[in-house]
């Protein structure tokens, strides 16, 4: 069905009870992880892959 092409990650933030996203990542096939957790959202909302750091901000990744 190629569901990894249409699924987007979503969180329950700011609710106190939530499903830990690490559970989802462990159970997704490896080939689908980046798409579901990142790429599909970027493409759906036409967001840039990266954004510049704010003045005084340090990137940690």
C-alpha positions in Angstrom: 0.0 0.0 0.0 3.0 2.3 0.3 1.5 4.0 3.4 4.9 5.5 4.2 4.2 8.0 1.4 1.1 9.4 3.1 1.6 9.1 6.8 2.8 12.0 8.9 4.0 12.0 12.5 1.8 14.0 14.9 2.2 14.5 18.6 -0.3 15.1 21.4 1.7 18.0 22.8 0.9 19.6 25.3 -1.1 16.8 26.9 0.3 15.1 29.9 -0.4 11.6 28.6 1.0 10.8 25.2 2.3 8.0 23.0 6.1 8.0 23.0 7.3 8.6 19.4 10.2 6.2 20.1 7.7 3.4 20.1 6.6 4.3 16.6 10.1 4.6 15.3 11.0 1.1 16.6 8.0 -0.4 14.9 8.2 1.3 11.5 10.2 -0.5 8.8 13.6 1.2 8.4 12.9 2.4 4.9 9.8 4.3 6.1 11.2 6.1 9.2 12.6 9.2 7.6 9.5 9.7 5.4 7.0 9.3 8.3 8.9 11.2 10.9 10.3 14.0 8.7 10.1 14.0 4.9 6.3 13.8 4.4 5.6 16.7 6.7 8.3 18.8 5.0 6.8 18.1 1.6 3.2 18.4 2.6 3.6 21.8 4.2 6.3 22.9 1.7 8.8 23.7 4.5 12.6 24.1 4.0 14.8 21.1 5.0 16.8 23.4 7.2 16.5 26.9 8.6 19.3 29.3 9.6 20.2 29.6 13.3 19.0 32.6 15.1 21.6 35.1 16.3 23.3 33.7 19.3 21.8 30.2 18.8 24.0 27.2 18.5 23.0 24.1 16.5 23.4 20.9 18.5 23.0 18.3 15.6 
